[in-house]
Amino acid sequence: MKRILFLIILIGVSLQGQAQDELNTKFKSIPAKESPVKEVIPPKEISPKVNPPAVVEKPDPLKIDPKELFKDTTIYKPDSNTNEIAYRRNQYLGGFRTKSFTSTVRYRDAAFVDGDKIKVYLNDKVIEPEVGLDGEFKGFKITLVEGMNKIDFEALNEGFASPNTAQFEVYDDKGAVIYSSQWNVGTGYKATILLLKE
């Protein structure tokens, strides 16, 4: 039995000598090798170059060349070849935008009352066949259609003093003045104003 005990002790001591001594205070762990950390940069997205479609600007319907407006000789009398008489031509009074549903147009003789007479058209249809201009304002109220509304004042005569002259005012449905001016046209010529209802 002593031999067996001796053999067990001998085996235990030999195994103890080969085992690692982790409890030893002189033990140093081997540090991990530090590898340099590289910052990962995501690849740049390269989008295909696509030019946006060109913005097509809608032409302004109120930017009108008077020559284009008056070129229809069935509606407008051609300008006179007389250069020294400026009123022997049609007169474009301008174009204006409004959100109004109705408009009131008033007119009177701009100079002294000399018997001037006019005919009034709305979109090429006669609405006042003959109006004598005097010192007091006369006029009419129109219902505006969506889009362009064209008002023509045709001089039926020039009275005693040429040309046919008138002061006119255009109001919206709230009574605010849209435009106010004068025309000076010869017999058979027209003064035209455009109202664009938006």
TAFENBEL-V83313 format. One record per helix or strand of 3 or more residues. SS is the DSSP state (H for helix, E for strand). FROM is the first residue (numbers start at 0). LEN is the number of residues. If there is no record, write none. Layout:
SS:FROM:LEN, SS:FROM:LEN
//
This chain:
H:1:17, H:65:4, E:90:8, E:101:8, E:116:6, E:124:8, E:137:6, E:146:9, E:163:8, E:176:9, E:189:8
//
